[in-house]
Amino acid sequence: MPFLIFIFLCMSFTSYMGGVFWVKAENSLPQNGAYACIRTDGVFFYATASEQDGLFCLPPTYYVRLLDYSPTFCKVEYQTDGTHTKRLVGYVKTEQLTFVPYVPNRPYLTCIFDVEYKIEDGVKTEDGFLTQITMTCAYYGDYNVGSTTYCYVLREGEFGYVPKPDGLYLTENTEYAEYLSTLAPSSEDSTAPKTKNNTPAQVAILIALCLLVPLLAALILKPKSNHDPE
């Protein structure tokens, strides 16, 4: 009898803990609207959920916004609609994303620069205009072809590639580094004794054990009757 009671309690606790772990696993998946930081070089932004459709490498330290989660490729958006920019929807490998529990103040890199196009010095068109034009581009990321680096840009409302200008300066986003610094324990906390808080599941098992031990002791140690039947 005591053994059966013990087995029943163990099974109940196992079932309860399985439910707790399942809920935690479900809640741990990133939700649509969450932001993910790009922490390394070489993280591609893909046009489709395929490695064959890489458009450009996202700038490190900046973010993408989750539209749909999957274990392999996440559907995300990068940039917003603005004067020189346009919202871009695509895919990033899930393993290369670091999801964060906050909304960054500056999730996307804004880098606007001009590109000049010209044929030859001194050459003019028939109507008298010089064959030279300056176009404003919004930077999205790099794309390497051999030893040459191109920029994926929005130019005149269209996406395309231009040679990366020499000296193009890209600022770094420090929000993720600042977030990590808030998680590091202070020197005062490191010297203080650490206390461990019990979870509800741990409290439940402790209570069950406290109730079980006296019951088992009473059943196992109950003396046998020495009286003979009449």
N, C-alpha and C positions, 0 to 999 in steps of 0.2 A: 504493500500500500504506500509507504513513504516514497519508494522508488518511482511509482506511477505519478505521484503528485509532483515530484521533482522534474520528471520528463515533461509533464504538462506545462509547468511554468517555463521550462527552457524553450519549448516549442512556441509558447505565446510570446516570449521575449524575442525570439528569432524572427517571428512574423512581424512584430512591431518594428524591430530594427530594420528589416527589409523594406518596410513601407517608408521609414524615415530616410533611408539611403536613396530610395527611388525618387522621393520628392526632392531631395537635395540635388540629385543628378539632373532632374528636369529643370529645376530653377537655375542651375549653373550654366545652362546654355544661354548665350547672348540673345537679347531681345532686339527686334527691329527698332531702329532708331539709336542703338548704341554706337559709340565711336570706338575705333581701333587705331592704335598708333603704329606707324611704320618705323621700326627700330633699326633696320639694317639696309645696306645698299642692295640693289638687285631685286627688289620686290616689284614684280611686273603687275601692271594694270592690263587686264585682258578684255577684248571685245566680247568674247563668249567664254563659257566655262571649259576652255581648252588651252593647252600650252602652245598650240599652234597659232593663237591669235593675240599674241602680246603686242600691245600698242606702245608702251613706254614704261620706264621704271619710276615709281613714285618717289618723291623727295623724302629722304629719311627725316624723322622727328615730327612729321606731319600726320594727318589722320584721314581715314575714310569713314563714311557713315553706313551702317549696316541696313540693307533693304531686305535681305533674305539669307538665312543661315543654312549651310550644309557642311558636312564633315570634310569635304574636299575643296569646293570653291564657294566663296560667299559673294552674293550679289551686293554691290556697294555703289555709293555715289561719291564723286569727288568734285569739289568746287561748287560754286553757286552761280546763278544768273546775275550778271552785273553789266557794267558799261563795257568792259573788255573781256569778260569771262562768261562761260556757259557751263551749266550743270552737266556732268558727264557720268553716265551709268555704265558699269562694267563689272568685272569679276577679279577677285584676288584669291590666291591660295589661302585657305583657312589657317594652315599651320604657320603662315608668315604674319598673321595678325595678332596684335596684343590688345585685347579689349580692355577698356578702362571704365571705372565706375563714375565718371564725371563727364561733363560736356565741356570740351576745350573752348577757350575764348577765341583762339585763332586756329581752327582746325586745318585750313588749307593755305598753302603757300600762294601769295599774290606777288607775281613778278612780271612786270610789264616792260617791254623793251621794243626798240625800233629796228627794223631791218631795211637796208637800202638795196634796191635792185637797179642795175645799170648795164648797158651793153658795152660800149667803148667810149672812152673820153672823146668829146668833140663831135660824136655822131648825132645827127638830128633827124627827126622824122620829117615826112613830107609837109606836115602842117606846121612845122616849126618848133614843136615841143621837144625838149631834151628827153632822151630815153633813159630817164632815171626817176625812180619813185621810192618813197619811204612809206613803209607799212608798219602799223603797230601790232605787236604780237603779245599774247598772254601765254606765259610758260606753264606747261603741265608736267613735263618730266623729260628724262634723257632716253635716247635710243642709240646704241652703239652698232655701227656697221664696220667691222674690221677695226682699224685704228682711228676711225673718224666718229665723232660724237655729234648726233643731231638732237634737236629739241622737238618734242611734240608740242605744237602750239595751236592756239585759236587765232586765226588771222582773217580779218574781214568776214567774220561769221562762219568760217570754215576751218575744220581741223586738218592739220598736215604737219610736215616736217621741214625744218630749216636747219642749216648748219649752226651749231652752237657758237654764239659769239665769244670771242676771247674776252676774258675778264668779267664774264657774267657772274654777278655776286648773288648768292642765294643765302638768305638769312636762316638761322636755325631756330626751331621752336623748342623752348626749354620747359614747357608745361609738364611733360612726362617726368623729366628729371626732378622738377620741383615736387611732383606728387610722390615720387619715391623717397625724397628727403623727409616728407611728413610721416612716412612709415618707419623710418629708422628710429630706434629708441634713443632717448637722450642719455647723457652721461649720468644724470641723477637716477634715471630709471634703471640703468644697468647695474647700479650698486644696491638698489633696494631689493629686498627679498621678493621673489615672484610667488604669487598665489595662483592656484589653479582652480578655476570655476568648474563645477560639475555641470554637465549637460542634463536636460530632462531625462534622457534615456539612462544615464548613469545613476541619477537619483532613483529612478523607478526600479532598477535592478538591485540597488542597495536596500530599498524598502522591502522588496520581495525576499531577499536573502534574510533580512532581519526577522520577517514573519515566518520564514521556512525553517530556520534553525531551531527555534523552540519546539515547533511542531514535530520535526524529525526526532529531536531529543526525547520528547514525551512518548512517541510511538516506539522508538527503538529501545529505550531504557525502561519501559514499563515492565515491572516485575511480574513473573508468572504466578498464578494463584496456586498455593500449596494445599488448598482444601480439597479433600477427596469427595466425590459425589456420594450422596447418601443412598 
